[in-house]
């Protein structure tokens, strides 16, 4: 049996940006095809951490991590189910994923 495909997604823009909807749609499509999805939020992307459409991806099997430094700089609260991480965690995702998509 072959190993599950892995998709990493970097999101650095705020919820109002069209990138957020693109990330959600791509992640949903990948999850439906049984692809492991890991999303890393940094810069203004951390403002997405309490948005319902993104949080719904957790229930569908996606893993979401956000940059703790960027979160603190923007005085945002963390969301349940989302892991706090660092640039090291993002670098690990880059190493471990089959593909990385960046929405900046």
N, CA, C and O atoms as CSV, one atom per row, in Angstrom:
chain,resi,resn,atom,element,x,y,z
A,1,UNK,N,N,0.850,-1.185,0.000
A,1,UNK,CA,C,0.000,0.000,0.000
A,1,UNK,C,C,0.889,1.239,0.000
A,1,UNK,O,O,1.836,1.328,0.782
A,2,UNK,N,N,0.590,2.180,-0.863
A,2,UNK,CA,C,1.421,3.373,-0.958
A,2,UNK,C,C,1.089,4.362,0.158
A,2,UNK,O,O,-0.011,4.376,0.711
A,3,UNK,N,N,2.087,5.182,0.460
A,3,UNK,CA,C,1.927,6.187,1.503
A,3,UNK,C,C,0.998,7.297,1.022
A,3,UNK,O,O,0.978,7.637,-0.161
A,4,UNK,N,N,0.242,7.848,1.944
A,4,UNK,CA,C,-0.699,8.922,1.647
A,4,UNK,C,C,0.042,10.160,1.140
A,4,UNK,O,O,1.084,10.524,1.685
A,5,UNK,N,N,-0.488,10.805,0.105
A,5,UNK,CA,C,0.084,12.057,-0.399
A,5,UNK,C,C,-0.087,13.141,0.654
A,5,UNK,O,O,-1.035,13.119,1.438
A,6,UNK,N,N,0.857,14.101,0.661
A,6,UNK,CA,C,0.845,15.168,1.663
A,6,UNK,C,C,0.956,16.526,0.982
A,6,UNK,O,O,1.842,16.758,0.160
A,7,UNK,N,N,0.030,17.422,1.347
A,7,UNK,CA,C,0.004,18.770,0.804
A,7,UNK,C,C,0.182,19.775,1.933
A,7,UNK,O,O,-0.568,19.760,2.909
A,8,UNK,N,N,1.169,20.639,1.799
A,8,UNK,CA,C,1.372,21.729,2.742
A,8,UNK,C,C,0.911,23.032,2.115
A,8,UNK,O,O,1.148,23.286,0.934
A,9,UNK,N,N,0.251,23.851,2.914
A,9,UNK,CA,C,-0.235,25.141,2.425
A,9,UNK,C,C,0.221,26.230,3.388
A,9,UNK,O,O,0.020,26.126,4.598
A,10,UNK,N,N,0.831,27.269,2.845
A,10,UNK,CA,C,1.231,28.448,3.616
A,10,UNK,C,C,0.252,29.569,3.290
A,10,UNK,O,O,0.037,29.894,2.122
A,11,UNK,N,N,-0.342,30.158,4.328
A,11,UNK,CA,C,-1.264,31.281,4.144
A,11,UNK,C,C,-0.757,32.460,4.963
A,11,UNK,O,O,-0.637,32.367,6.185
A,12,UNK,N,N,-0.459,33.575,4.286
A,12,UNK,CA,C,0.085,34.751,4.980
A,12,UNK,C,C,-0.829,35.969,4.884
A,12,UNK,O,O,-0.463,37.049,5.348
A,13,UNK,N,N,-2.004,35.814,4.294
A,13,UNK,CA,C,-2.887,36.964,4.102
A,13,UNK,C,C,-4.113,36.879,5.012
A,13,UNK,O,O,-4.464,35.806,5.503
A,14,UNK,N,N,-4.753,38.021,5.227
A,14,UNK,CA,C,-5.885,38.133,6.148
A,14,UNK,C,C,-7.143,37.455,5.586
A,14,UNK,O,O,-7.202,37.129,4.401
A,15,UNK,N,N,-8.150,37.244,6.453
A,15,UNK,CA,C,-9.374,36.554,6.020
A,15,UNK,C,C,-10.113,37.238,4.875
A,15,UNK,O,O,-10.808,36.572,4.108
A,16,UNK,N,N,-9.973,38.547,4.750
A,16,UNK,CA,C,-10.687,39.275,3.698
A,16,UNK,C,C,-10.095,39.030,2.314
A,16,UNK,O,O,-10.755,39.267,1.302
A,17,UNK,N,N,-8.878,38.567,2.269
A,17,UNK,CA,C,-8.189,38.354,0.995
A,17,UNK,C,C,-8.745,37.100,0.312
A,17,UNK,O,O,-9.120,36.134,0.976
A,18,UNK,N,N,-8.792,37.131,-1.000
A,18,UNK,CA,C,-9.297,35.984,-1.775
A,18,UNK,C,C,-8.486,34.715,-1.535
A,18,UNK,O,O,-8.984,33.612,-1.760
A,19,UNK,N,N,-7.249,34.857,-1.083
A,19,UNK,CA,C,-6.417,33.677,-0.820
A,19,UNK,C,C,-7.059,32.731,0.185
A,19,UNK,O,O,-6.914,31.513,0.075
A,20,UNK,N,N,-7.766,33.282,1.161
A,20,UNK,CA,C,-8.373,32.432,2.187
A,20,UNK,C,C,-9.361,31.457,1.568
A,20,UNK,O,O,-9.331,30.265,1.877
A,21,UNK,N,N,-10.227,31.942,0.706
A,21,UNK,CA,C,-11.190,31.055,0.052
A,21,UNK,C,C,-10.494,30.042,-0.846
A,21,UNK,O,O,-10.923,28.891,-0.939
A,22,UNK,N,N,-9.430,30.465,-1.502
A,22,UNK,CA,C,-8.668,29.527,-2.346
A,22,UNK,C,C,-8.081,28.409,-1.507
A,22,UNK,O,O,-8.146,27.241,-1.891
A,23,UNK,N,N,-7.507,28.759,-0.361
A,23,UNK,CA,C,-6.920,27.751,0.532
A,23,UNK,C,C,-7.993,26.780,1.004
A,23,UNK,O,O,-7.779,25.567,1.000
A,24,UNK,N,N,-9.136,27.300,1.407
A,24,UNK,CA,C,-10.218,26.441,1.897
A,24,UNK,C,C,-10.679,25.478,0.805
A,24,UNK,O,O,-10.840,24.285,1.060
A,25,UNK,N,N,-10.887,25.979,-0.384
A,25,UNK,CA,C,-11.369,25.120,-1.482
A,25,UNK,C,C,-10.341,24.065,-1.879
A,25,UNK,O,O,-10.688,22.906,-2.106
A,26,UNK,N,N,-9.088,24.467,-1.959
A,26,UNK,CA,C,-8.034,23.508,-2.319
A,26,UNK,C,C,-7.890,22.453,-1.233
A,26,UNK,O,O,-7.765,21.266,-1.531
A,27,UNK,N,N,-7.908,22.882,0.024
A,27,UNK,CA,C,-7.783,21.932,1.134
A,27,UNK,C,C,-8.950,20.950,1.142
A,27,UNK,O,O,-8.747,19.749,1.317
A,28,UNK,N,N,-10.164,21.449,0.954
A,28,UNK,CA,C,-11.328,20.559,0.925
A,28,UNK,C,C,-11.224,19.539,-0.205
A,28,UNK,O,O,-11.521,18.360,-0.012
A,29,UNK,N,N,-10.804,19.993,-1.375
A,29,UNK,CA,C,-10.667,19.080,-2.518
A,29,UNK,C,C,-9.606,18.022,-2.243
A,29,UNK,O,O,-9.798,16.848,-2.559
A,30,UNK,N,N,-8.494,18.433,-1.657
A,30,UNK,CA,C,-7.419,17.480,-1.346
A,30,UNK,C,C,-7.877,16.470,-0.300
A,30,UNK,O,O,-7.604,15.276,-0.431
A,31,UNK,N,N,-8.567,16.936,0.728
A,31,UNK,CA,C,-9.050,16.033,1.773
A,31,UNK,C,C,-10.031,15.010,1.208
A,31,UNK,O,O,-10.029,13.853,1.629
A,32,UNK,N,N,-10.865,15.422,0.262
A,32,UNK,CA,C,-11.808,14.490,-0.370
A,32,UNK,C,C,-11.082,13.404,-1.152
A,32,UNK,O,O,-11.614,12.310,-1.341
A,33,UNK,N,N,-9.869,13.703,-1.606
A,33,UNK,CA,C,-9.064,12.722,-2.344
A,33,UNK,C,C,-8.111,11.970,-1.412
A,33,UNK,O,O,-7.171,11.315,-1.862
A,34,UNK,N,N,-8.371,12.077,-0.110
A,34,UNK,CA,C,-7.587,11.384,0.912
A,34,UNK,C,C,-6.125,11.839,0.942
A,34,UNK,O,O,-5.224,11.039,1.190
A,35,UNK,N,N,-5.902,13.119,0.690
A,35,UNK,CA,C,-4.571,13.716,0.792
A,35,UNK,C,C,-4.449,14.334,2.177
A,35,UNK,O,O,-5.367,15.010,2.639
A,36,UNK,N,N,-3.322,14.105,2.840
A,36,UNK,CA,C,-3.062,14.756,4.124
A,36,UNK,C,C,-2.804,16.239,3.864
A,36,UNK,O,O,-1.998,16.594,3.003
A,37,UNK,N,N,-3.491,17.098,4.610
A,37,UNK,CA,C,-3.354,18.545,4.424
A,37,UNK,C,C,-2.861,19.183,5.713
A,37,UNK,O,O,-3.438,18.995,6.785
A,38,UNK,N,N,-1.780,19.942,5.582
A,38,UNK,CA,C,-1.255,20.734,6.700
A,38,UNK,C,C,-1.192,22.189,6.259
A,38,UNK,O,O,-0.600,22.517,5.231
A,39,UNK,N,N,-1.810,23.051,7.051
A,39,UNK,CA,C,-1.849,24.478,6.742
A,39,UNK,C,C,-1.043,25.218,7.796
A,39,UNK,O,O,-1.213,24.985,8.993
A,40,UNK,N,N,-0.164,26.110,7.350
A,40,UNK,CA,C,0.627,26.934,8.264
A,40,UNK,C,C,0.225,28.384,8.056
A,40,UNK,O,O,0.296,28.906,6.944
A,41,UNK,N,N,-0.200,29.034,9.141
A,41,UNK,CA,C,-0.615,30.435,9.101
A,41,UNK,C,C,0.487,31.304,9.692
A,41,UNK,O,O,0.957,31.053,10.802
A,42,UNK,N,N,0.894,32.324,8.948
A,42,UNK,CA,C,1.871,33.266,9.482
A,42,UNK,C,C,1.579,34.654,8.933
A,42,UNK,O,O,0.710,34.815,8.077
A,43,UNK,N,N,2.299,35.655,9.422
A,43,UNK,CA,C,2.062,37.062,9.081
A,43,UNK,C,C,0.578,37.353,9.320
A,43,UNK,O,O,0.034,36.932,10.341
A,44,UNK,N,N,-0.085,38.061,8.407
A,44,UNK,CA,C,-1.509,38.364,8.606
A,44,UNK,C,C,-2.395,37.131,8.469
A,44,UNK,O,O,-3.590,37.192,8.758
A,45,UNK,N,N,-1.828,36.031,8.036
A,45,UNK,CA,C,-2.581,34.784,7.972
A,45,UNK,C,C,-3.072,34.317,9.332
A,45,UNK,O,O,-4.044,33.566,9.411
A,46,UNK,N,N,-2.410,34.755,10.418
A,46,UNK,CA,C,-2.852,34.346,11.756
A,46,UNK,C,C,-4.241,34.880,12.084
A,46,UNK,O,O,-4.914,34.341,12.962
A,47,UNK,N,N,-4.685,35.939,11.390
A,47,UNK,CA,C,-6.034,36.460,11.620
A,47,UNK,C,C,-7.104,35.462,11.175
A,47,UNK,O,O,-8.274,35.627,11.520
A,48,UNK,N,N,-6.732,34.448,10.427
A,48,UNK,CA,C,-7.666,33.409,9.984
A,48,UNK,C,C,-7.937,32.362,11.053
A,48,UNK,O,O,-8.842,31.543,10.887
A,49,UNK,N,N,-7.184,32.365,12.142
A,49,UNK,CA,C,-7.224,31.236,13.079
A,49,UNK,C,C,-8.556,31.069,13.802
A,49,UNK,O,O,-8.818,29.992,14.337
A,50,UNK,N,N,-9.393,32.078,13.838
A,50,UNK,CA,C,-10.702,31.947,14.482
A,50,UNK,C,C,-11.852,32.046,13.490
A,50,UNK,O,O,-12.995,32.276,13.885
A,51,UNK,N,N,-11.562,31.876,12.227
A,51,UNK,CA,C,-12.588,31.950,11.186
A,51,UNK,C,C,-13.218,30.567,10.986
A,51,UNK,O,O,-12.518,29.579,10.760
A,52,UNK,N,N,-14.534,30.516,11.070
A,52,UNK,CA,C,-15.262,29.242,11.014
A,52,UNK,C,C,-14.927,28.409,9.776
A,52,UNK,O,O,-14.684,27.210,9.915
A,53,UNK,N,N,-14.903,28.990,8.569
A,53,UNK,CA,C,-14.612,28.135,7.403
A,53,UNK,C,C,-13.256,27.422,7.505
A,53,UNK,O,O,-13.122,26.270,7.092
A,54,UNK,N,N,-12.272,28.106,8.048
A,54,UNK,CA,C,-10.962,27.476,8.200
A,54,UNK,C,C,-11.001,26.439,9.321
A,54,UNK,O,O,-10.425,25.359,9.186
A,55,UNK,N,N,-11.674,26.759,10.422
A,55,UNK,CA,C,-11.780,25.813,11.535
A,55,UNK,C,C,-12.530,24.548,11.124
A,55,UNK,O,O,-12.259,23.469,11.651
A,56,UNK,N,N,-13.465,24.671,10.194
A,56,UNK,CA,C,-14.191,23.489,9.705
A,56,UNK,C,C,-13.257,22.480,9.050
A,56,UNK,O,O,-13.548,21.284,9.024
A,57,UNK,N,N,-12.134,22.963,8.520
A,57,UNK,CA,C,-11.166,22.046,7.908
A,57,UNK,C,C,-10.572,21.093,8.941
A,57,UNK,O,O,-10.198,19.968,8.608
A,58,UNK,N,N,-10.486,21.540,10.196
A,58,UNK,CA,C,-9.992,20.656,11.258
A,58,UNK,C,C,-10.891,19.431,11.389
A,58,UNK,O,O,-10.406,18.307,11.520
A,59,UNK,N,N,-12.201,19.654,11.351
A,59,UNK,CA,C,-13.162,18.548,11.469
A,59,UNK,C,C,-13.086,17.595,10.286
A,59,UNK,O,O,-13.468,16.429,10.393
A,60,UNK,N,N,-12.594,18.092,9.161
A,60,UNK,CA,C,-12.471,17.267,7.961
A,60,UNK,C,C,-11.127,16.557,7.880
A,60,UNK,O,O,-10.883,15.784,6.954
A,61,UNK,N,N,-10.242,16.823,8.868
A,61,UNK,CA,C,-8.977,16.105,8.925
A,61,UNK,C,C,-7.724,16.907,8.660
A,61,UNK,O,O,-6.621,16.367,8.749
A,62,UNK,N,N,-7.862,18.180,8.335
A,62,UNK,CA,C,-6.667,19.005,8.107
A,62,UNK,C,C,-5.980,19.303,9.437
A,62,UNK,O,O,-6.611,19.315,10.494
A,63,UNK,N,N,-4.697,19.538,9.357
A,63,UNK,CA,C,-3.924,19.978,10.517
A,63,UNK,C,C,-3.525,21.422,10.261
A,63,UNK,O,O,-3.025,21.756,9.187
A,64,UNK,N,N,-3.749,22.279,11.257
A,64,UNK,CA,C,-3.442,23.695,11.105
A,64,UNK,C,C,-2.491,24.114,12.209
A,64,UNK,O,O,-2.690,23.799,13.382
A,65,UNK,N,N,-1.453,24.830,11.808
A,65,UNK,CA,C,-0.450,25.340,12.741
A,65,UNK,C,C,-0.286,26.831,12.468
A,65,UNK,O,O,-0.303,27.256,11.314
A,66,UNK,N,N,-0.127,27.619,13.517
A,66,UNK,CA,C,0.094,29.035,13.281
A,66,UNK,C,C,1.335,29.511,14.003
A,66,UNK,O,O,1.708,28.985,15.052
A,67,UNK,N,N,1.963,30.511,13.424
A,67,UNK,CA,C,3.206,31.057,13.955
A,67,UNK,C,C,2.911,31.808,15.253
A,67,UNK,O,O,2.202,32.814,15.252
A,68,UNK,N,N,3.454,31.317,16.339
A,68,UNK,CA,C,3.195,31.919,17.641
A,68,UNK,C,C,3.732,33.347,17.719
A,68,UNK,O,O,3.092,34.215,18.312
A,69,UNK,N,N,4.881,33.594,17.136
A,69,UNK,CA,C,5.449,34.943,17.162
A,69,UNK,C,C,4.530,35.925,16.438
A,69,UNK,O,O,4.251,37.011,16.946
A,70,UNK,N,N,4.060,35.541,15.252
A,70,UNK,CA,C,3.149,36.419,14.508
A,70,UNK,C,C,1.831,36.606,15.241
A,70,UNK,O,O,1.247,37.689,15.200
A,71,UNK,N,N,1.359,35.569,15.906
A,71,UNK,CA,C,0.131,35.654,16.691
A,71,UNK,C,C,0.296,36.673,17.815
A,71,UNK,O,O,-0.571,37.521,18.025
A,72,UNK,N,N,1.408,36.585,18.532
A,72,UNK,CA,C,1.669,37.505,19.639
A,72,UNK,C,C,1.840,38.937,19.150
A,72,UNK,O,O,1.357,39.872,19.789
A,73,UNK,N,N,2.521,39.116,18.025
A,73,UNK,CA,C,2.732,40.456,17.469
A,73,UNK,C,C,1.418,41.130,17.092
A,73,UNK,O,O,1.319,42.357,17.109
A,74,UNK,N,N,0.416,40.335,16.755
A,74,UNK,CA,C,-0.868,40.881,16.312
A,74,UNK,C,C,-1.931,40.806,17.409
A,74,UNK,O,O,-3.107,41.070,17.156
A,75,UNK,N,N,-1.518,40.445,18.621
A,75,UNK,CA,C,-2.395,40.415,19.794
A,75,UNK,C,C,-3.652,39.583,19.554
A,75,UNK,O,O,-4.751,39.971,19.952
A,76,UNK,N,N,-3.479,38.451,18.909
A,76,UNK,CA,C,-4.592,37.549,18.620
A,76,UNK,C,C,-4.610,36.401,19.625
A,76,UNK,O,O,-3.573,36.005,20.158
A,77,UNK,N,N,-5.805,35.878,19.870
A,77,UNK,CA,C,-5.953,34.700,20.715
A,77,UNK,C,C,-5.850,33.456,19.845
A,77,UNK,O,O,-6.258,33.452,18.684
A,78,UNK,N,N,-5.300,32.408,20.429
A,78,UNK,CA,C,-5.215,31.154,19.686
A,78,UNK,C,C,-6.588,30.488,19.634
A,78,UNK,O,O,-7.463,30.784,20.448
A,79,UNK,N,N,-6.762,29.610,18.693
A,79,UNK,CA,C,-8.028,28.891,18.528
A,79,UNK,C,C,-7.855,27.440,18.952
A,79,UNK,O,O,-6.777,26.863,18.809
A,80,UNK,N,N,-8.922,26.861,19.471
A,80,UNK,CA,C,-8.893,25.450,19.857
A,80,UNK,C,C,-8.647,24.576,18.641
A,80,UNK,O,O,-9.232,24.786,17.578
A,81,UNK,N,N,-7.784,23.606,18.808
A,81,UNK,CA,C,-7.510,22.660,17.736
A,81,UNK,C,C,-6.381,23.065,16.817
A,81,UNK,O,O,-5.901,22.262,16.017
A,82,UNK,N,N,-5.953,24.319,16.930
A,82,UNK,CA,C,-4.859,24.797,16.093
A,82,UNK,C,C,-3.578,24.794,16.917
A,82,UNK,O,O,-3.538,25.310,18.033
A,83,UNK,N,N,-2.548,24.209,16.352
A,83,UNK,CA,C,-1.259,24.098,17.023
A,83,UNK,C,C,-0.484,25.400,16.899
A,83,UNK,O,O,-0.479,26.032,15.843
A,84,UNK,N,N,0.167,25.795,17.980
A,84,UNK,CA,C,1.081,26.935,17.921
A,84,UNK,C,C,2.439,26.417,17.499
A,84,UNK,O,O,2.903,25.392,17.998
A,85,UNK,N,N,3.080,27.126,16.578
A,85,UNK,CA,C,4.361,26.662,16.073
A,85,UNK,C,C,5.314,27.803,15.786
A,85,UNK,O,O,5.138,28.931,16.248
A,86,UNK,N,N,6.322,27.472,15.011
A,86,UNK,CA,C,7.391,28.424,14.696
A,86,UNK,C,C,7.841,28.204,13.254
A,86,UNK,O,O,7.308,27.353,12.542
A,87,UNK,N,N,8.816,28.977,12.849
A,87,UNK,CA,C,9.393,28.798,11.520
A,87,UNK,C,C,10.014,27.407,11.389
A,87,UNK,O,O,10.057,26.849,10.292
A,88,UNK,N,N,10.487,26.855,12.482
A,88,UNK,CA,C,11.027,25.492,12.463
A,88,UNK,C,C,9.939,24.500,12.035
A,88,UNK,O,O,10.188,23.597,11.236
A,89,UNK,N,N,8.731,24.683,12.578
A,89,UNK,CA,C,7.623,23.798,12.208
A,89,UNK,C,C,7.285,23.923,10.727
A,89,UNK,O,O,7.007,22.928,10.058
A,90,UNK,N,N,7.313,25.154,10.223
A,90,UNK,CA,C,7.051,25.341,8.795
A,90,UNK,C,C,8.137,24.664,7.964
A,90,UNK,O,O,7.841,24.015,6.960
A,91,UNK,N,N,9.398,24.816,8.382
A,91,UNK,CA,C,10.500,24.168,7.658
A,91,UNK,C,C,10.327,22.647,7.661
A,91,UNK,O,O,10.621,21.988,6.664
A,92,UNK,N,N,9.858,22.098,8.762
A,92,UNK,CA,C,9.597,20.654,8.831
A,92,UNK,C,C,8.501,20.256,7.851
A,92,UNK,O,O,8.586,19.210,7.209
A,93,UNK,N,N,7.465,21.098,7.737
A,93,UNK,CA,C,6.403,20.827,6.761
A,93,UNK,C,C,6.955,20.814,5.350
A,93,UNK,O,O,6.615,19.942,4.551
A,94,UNK,N,N,7.805,21.777,5.043
A,94,UNK,CA,C,8.394,21.846,3.701
A,94,UNK,C,C,9.160,20.562,3.407
A,94,UNK,O,O,9.083,20.023,2.303
A,95,UNK,N,N,9.890,20.082,4.389
A,95,UNK,CA,C,10.679,18.855,4.217
A,95,UNK,C,C,9.787,17.630,4.039
A,95,UNK,O,O,10.101,16.747,3.240
A,96,UNK,N,N,8.689,17.571,4.770
A,96,UNK,CA,C,7.871,16.362,4.827
A,96,UNK,C,C,6.770,16.267,3.768
A,96,UNK,O,O,6.263,15.178,3.499
A,97,UNK,N,N,6.405,17.379,3.177
A,97,UNK,CA,C,5.283,17.398,2.235
A,97,UNK,C,C,5.714,17.012,0.822
A,97,UNK,O,O,6.862,17.221,0.430
A,98,UNK,N,N,4.775,16.446,0.067
A,98,UNK,CA,C,5.021,16.170,-1.348
A,98,UNK,C,C,4.948,17.455,-2.166
A,98,UNK,O,O,5.689,17.628,-3.134
A,99,UNK,N,N,4.054,18.348,-1.772
A,99,UNK,CA,C,3.880,19.632,-2.454
A,99,UNK,C,C,3.609,20.708,-1.412
A,99,UNK,O,O,2.998,20.452,-0.375
A,100,UNK,N,N,4.081,21.924,-1.710
A,100,UNK,CA,C,3.802,23.094,-0.874
A,100,UNK,C,C,3.189,24.166,-1.766
A,100,UNK,O,O,3.721,24.474,-2.833
A,101,UNK,N,N,2.084,24.726,-1.330
A,101,UNK,CA,C,1.471,25.863,-2.010
A,101,UNK,C,C,1.573,27.063,-1.083
A,101,UNK,O,O,1.281,26.952,0.108
A,102,UNK,N,N,1.980,28.198,-1.609
A,102,UNK,CA,C,2.108,29.415,-0.801
A,102,UNK,C,C,1.130,30.464,-1.300
A,102,UNK,O,O,1.100,30.788,-2.488
A,103,UNK,N,N,0.339,30.986,-0.391
A,103,UNK,CA,C,-0.601,32.064,-0.680
A,103,UNK,C,C,-0.163,33.267,0.129
A,103,UNK,O,O,-0.433,33.369,1.326
A,104,UNK,N,N,0.524,34.183,-0.557
A,104,UNK,CA,C,1.133,35.335,0.117
A,104,UNK,C,C,0.591,36.647,-0.414
A,104,UNK,O,O,0.998,37.714,0.044
